[in-house]
Amino acid sequence: MFRKPALPPPRGTLSWLLQLAYTTARLFSQNSLQNHAAATAFYFLLSATPLMLLLSYALQLLGHIAENSVPATILMAALYNQMQLESLTTLGFIPRQAQLAAGGVSLATLALSSRGLVNAADGAFHVIFPERKKHNLVLSWVLPLVILPILFLLMSAAALAQVTLSFLAQNNFIGTGNAQVLQAINTLFGFAMVWALLFAAYWRLPQQRPPARTAAVFALAASVSLGLLITLFGAFFKLENYQSLYGALGGVVFVLIGAFFAFLLLYLWAQAMYAYGKTDITALEKLFLAGSGEGAGKFESYVFGDSRRLLEKYGQVHPAGHTLIEEGDDSRTAYFLYAGRAVAYKNTDGERRRLSVLEEGQLFGEMAYLLNEKRTASVIADSEITVLALPPQIMEELMRHSAPLSRRIIDTLCQRLERMNQANRD
């Protein structure tokens, strides 16, 4: 019967947050997600070009309707007043004339760029979540063609409602108080729509789906970050004489930079959610490799130097003489000797022969997991020992996550097999 180690209070959530941040940053850099964000931003800008043509065509159509419709007139005035469409037209963002044929070409271009945008985002998520499942062939072709137009329609509807309410409030059509309440409701609706989209992506895209609560929290963090980014860029874009200084080309570059940072945030929070489930694995890796020449540097030693959280979760204390592993058992648990000393024995011709002494910092018991065989030796505590008990799924994650640790385990396994063969020959 084992007991949990008695530990002083850990450093608290700060240690865990530092480990999460470090794991996220390392994976983010390894996966080159900034390049994926740049590619996605390019397709986003490519999608904006046909949208501007379609907007021009829609404005012309709205102008014809406004000749005989008061609501259409108010809507058109609100668009030009709140979204500064006249300035965008002057700068060249929106063409003054767009024919129906151009609208058709824009729809085709939008559909193709939508596929490129969705594929770029899907590629980034495939890197972030390597255990991705394959999509249905029909959905993989149809969904990218329609998702962006639908998304832009929903966002345009929310933006249209917002600018219309602002215009009505400024001209005292519905009262300032009523307009502010409606604007707040509309803003919450737009925020909820973005959150729902991110939640669906964070929860449904990984093959090993995280808990819904975890996906919801990280989607909320991503939505808040995107909201702050949009507010910051919106304030900068409205600086006096910005448009006149930089013109249309500067505006395009500005939109491209904004899209890049937006997708960078989206991928960063997705990577953080993946790292959330890998923090223990990274901490175990650093603990196992400490002192092997492949361990942590000074900063990593500080981040992962507190092992008390791992001991609380995986730690066991056994007295001297306790048989931790029995030869011939079917168990697959591996152990890391955190403190104390143990001895490995093997029964040969009815006699128990001593194979080796296990010191602090050694990983043992992994052979049964790797070879999928019964235990080939017994391990008995020579003194009171503190071990970390690692179930097979943790070992699988460690082997997949850390190439240096995998090399060390394989090297140790080869040495152990050689000693066992030598013992059998003797």
N, C-alpha and C positions, 0 to 999 in steps of 0.2 A: 504494500500500500504506500503510495507516494503522497507527499504533501507539497503544497505550493511554497515557493521560497518567500521568506519574510523580507520585504523590501521597504526602503525609505520612500517617501512620496516622490514621484517623478517630477520633471521640470514642468509638467502640465501640457496644455495644448500647444504651447509655443514650439516644443520639440517636434511634435507631430506635424504642425504646419510647416516648419522648416524642412522636414523630410519630404512632405508632399510637394512643396515648392521646388526643392532640388530635383526630385524625380520627374516632375513636370518639365522643368527647364532642360534636363538632360535628354528626355525623350523628344521634346520639341525640337531641340537642336539636331539630334540623330535623324529624325524624320524629315528635316529640311522643310518644315511646314511654312516657312516664309515664302518659299518658292511656290508652294501650292496656293498660298493666299494671293500671290502675284498673278498666277495663271487664272484663278477664279475671278479676280478683279478685272482682268483683261476681257474675259467673256462677259462680265457684267457691263462693262463699258460698251462692248460690241452690241449687247442687247439694248442699250440706251439709245443707240442711233436710230433703229427703226421705230422705237417708241416715240422719239421726237417727231418723226415723219407722220406717225399715226396721230399724235397730238395735234399737229398742224391741220391734218385732215378733219379731225374731230372739231377743232375750233371753227373751221370754215362751215362745217355742217351746223354747229351751234349758232353761228352768226345768221345763217338763213332761218333757223327756227326762231331766233330772238326777234326777228322782224315782226312776228305776229304773236309772241308769247312773253308776258311780263316775267314769269319765273325764269325763263331762259335768259332774258335780258339781265336780271339780277345775278344769275349764275355766271354769265360771261363777264359782267363787271367785277364780280368777286374774284374770278380767276385772274383777270388782268391786274387788279389792284393788289391782291394778296401775294400772288406768285410772280409778280413783276414780269409777266409774259412779254410785254412790249420791249423791255430791256433785253430779254433772252432772244427775241426776234432780231433786235438791232445787232446784237453780238454774233448772230449767226447760229445760235443753238437750234432755233425753230425756223424752218423755211416759211416764207410768206405765202407761198402757193404750193399746194400738194394735190396732185390729181388722184383719181380713184385707182389708176394703175399703180401709182407709187404706194398707195395704201396696201394693195395686194402684195407687192414686192416686200413691203415692210413686214407684213404678217409672215411671209415665208422666211425672211431673214430672222425675224424674232423667234420663230419655231426652231430654226437651226442653231441660233446662238443660245437658245434655251437648252438645247441638248448639250451643247459644249459646256455651258455653265454647270448644269447638273452633273455631267460626267466629271468635270474638274473637281467639284465638291465631293462626289462619290469617291474619286481617287484619293483625295485627302483623308476621308474617313476610312478608306481601306488601309491606309498607312497607319492611322491612329489606332484603329481596332484591327489588328492583323488576323484575328479569328473570325473574319467576316464570312457570312454565308452567301451563296450564289443567288442572284435574283432570277425571277422568272423572265424568260427571254422576251415575251410580249411586253411585260411591264417595263423591262429595261430599255425598250425602244419607244414605247408609247408615252410613258410617264414623263421623261425628260422633254418631250415635245410640247406638253400641255401645262406642266407645272409652273413654269415661269410666267406665261401669259395669265394664268389664273391668279398667281401670286401678285402680279402687278395690278390686275384688276381690283383685287381686294384692297391693296395698299392705296391705289388711286381713289377708290371709293372713300376710304378713311380720310385721305388728304383733302379730297373734294369737300367732304362734310366739314372738315376743320376750317378751311379757308372761307367757305360760305358762311359759317357761323361767325367767324371773325369780322367779315364784311358787314353782316347784318347788325352785329353789336356796335361797330364803329358808326354806322349810320342810324343807330337807335331804332331799328325796325322791330326788334323783339326785346329790347331792354338789356342792359349790360349784365345784370345778375343772371338772368335766364341763359344768356349766351355763354357765360363763363361756366355755368353748371353743365350745359350741353357739351361744351368744349372739353371739360374734364372727363365726362362720360365717354366722349369719342376718343380721347387720348388713352383712357384705360382700355377701351376696346382694341385700339391699335396695338397697345402694349401686350394685351392678352393674346392677340393673334400672332405676334412675333414669338411670344413665349411658347404658345402651343406648337408652332412650327419647329422651334428648337427642341422642345421636349420630345416631339415625335422623332426627330432625327437622333437625339442622344439616347433615346430609349429603344427604338426599333432597329436602328442600323447595326449595332453590335450583335454578333451571333450569341455571345454569352451576355445576355441582357442584364444590365444593372437593375437593382431595385427601382421601382417607379419613383419612390421618394428621392433617391439619389439623383436620378435623371432630372426630376423636377427642380431640385435645388440648384444644380449646375446650369440648367436652362434659365432659371431665374437670374443667376449671377451673370450669365452671358447677355440676357435681355437688358439688365440694368447697365452693364458696361456699354452695350450698343447705344442705349439711350443717352448716356453721358457723352459718348463720342459724337453722336449726331448733334447734340446741343452745342458741344465745343466747336465743331466744324461749321454749324449754322451761324454761330456768333462771329466766327472769323470771316465767313463768306460775306456777312453783312457789313463788314468794315467799310468805312467811307472810301469811295473811289477805287475799291478793289477791282471791280469789273472794268472800269475805265483804264486802270493801270495795266491789267494783264490780258484783257480781251477774251475772245472765245477760246483760244488755245489754252490760255491760263486756266479758264474754267474747266475745260476738259481734263487737264492735268490734276486740277483740284479734286474733281469727282473721282478720278482714278486713284488718287492717294487716299481719299476717304473710303472708297470701296476696299482698297488693300488693307487698311487698318481694321475695317469692319470684319472682313473675313479672317484676318489675323486673330482678332478677339474670339471669333466663333471657334476656330480651330484650337486656340489656346485653352479655352474652357473645356472643349471636348477632350483634349489631351490631359487636362487636369482630372477629368472624370475617370479616364482610363488609369491614370497614375494613382488615383484614390484607392483602387483595388490592388495596386502593385507596391504600395509604400512598404508593407511588411516584407515583401520579397526583396526589395532593394536594401532594406535594413539588415535582413538576414545575410544577404550577399556580402555586405560590408563587414559584418561580424565574422563570417567564415573566412574571408580573405585577409583579415587583419594579421599583419606580421608575415605574410607570405610573399611580399614583394609586389603584389598586385592589389594591395589594399587601398585605403582611402588616403587622400592628402590631408593637409592641415584643416582646410575648410570642411571637407567631408568628415573628418574625425570629429569636428565639433558638432556637425549636424547629426551624425549617426553615433556619437560617442555614448549616449545614454541608452543602455540596453534594458532598462527596467521594464519598459512597455512590452518588449518581446518576452521577457521572463514572466511577466504577469499573464501573458496570453499562452505561451507554449512551455513555460518552465515547470520542472518537476524536481523534487529533492528526494533522494533515496539513501537509506542508511548503508553502512559498510556491510558487505556480505550479501546484499540484495542481488538477485539474478535479474538483470535487466532484459537480456535476450537469452532464450533457451534454444540450443541447437535442435534443429528439426521442426521448429515452429513454423506456422504459415503466416505469421505477422509480417507486415510490410513497413512498419514505422521506422524511420531513420532518427538518429540522435546526434546532437552536438554537445560535446562535453564542455560545459561552461566552467565548472569548478570541480576539483577533486581528481581522483584517479581510479581507473578501472582496468581489468585484465581480461583479455580474450583467451578462451580455452577451446580445445577441440578434443572430442573423444576418439581415440585411436586404439583399436584392439581392447576395448573395455577400460582403457586408462585415459584419464583427463590430462592432456598435454597443454602446456602453456605456450600460446602463440606469440603474444605481444602485450605490451603495456600501453594503455591509452591515456594520454596526458590531456591537460586542458587545451582547448582550441581544436580538438580533432573531431571530425565528422565520422560516424561509424553506423553500421546497420543498413547502409544504402545498397549493399550488394543484393539483398533479397528483392528490393524494388527494381533494381536495374536488370537483374537476370530473371526476375519473376520465378524464383525458386525458394525452397525452404531455407531456413537459417542454416548456414554452414558452420557456425561456431557459437559458443556461449560467451556472454559478456557479464562479468560479475563485478560489482563495486568493491574496490579495494579500500576505499574510505568513503565517508559521506560525499555524495556527488550531487551536483546540480546539472541537469541536462535540459536541453530544448528538444521536445518530442515533435517530430515533423511528420505529418501524415503523407501518404503518397501523392496527393494532389499538390501539396506544397513543394515536394521534391520535383515534380513535373514542371511546375512554374519556375523553380530555381534553375533547372537545367535548360529550359527554353529561354530564360531571361538573361543568363550570365554565361558567356562563352569562357571567361577565365575560370569561373567556378566549375564549369563542366570539364574543362581540361584537368583541373586539379582532382576532381572526383575520379575521372577515368585513370589518371596517373596513380592515385592511391589504390584504386581497384586492381590495377595491374600488379603493383607491388604486393598487395595482399594475396592475390592469387599465386604469385611466385613463392611467397612464404609458405602458403598452404601446400603447394606442390612439393616444396623442399621438405616440409614436415612429413608428408606422406612417404617420400622416398627414404627418409631416415627411419 
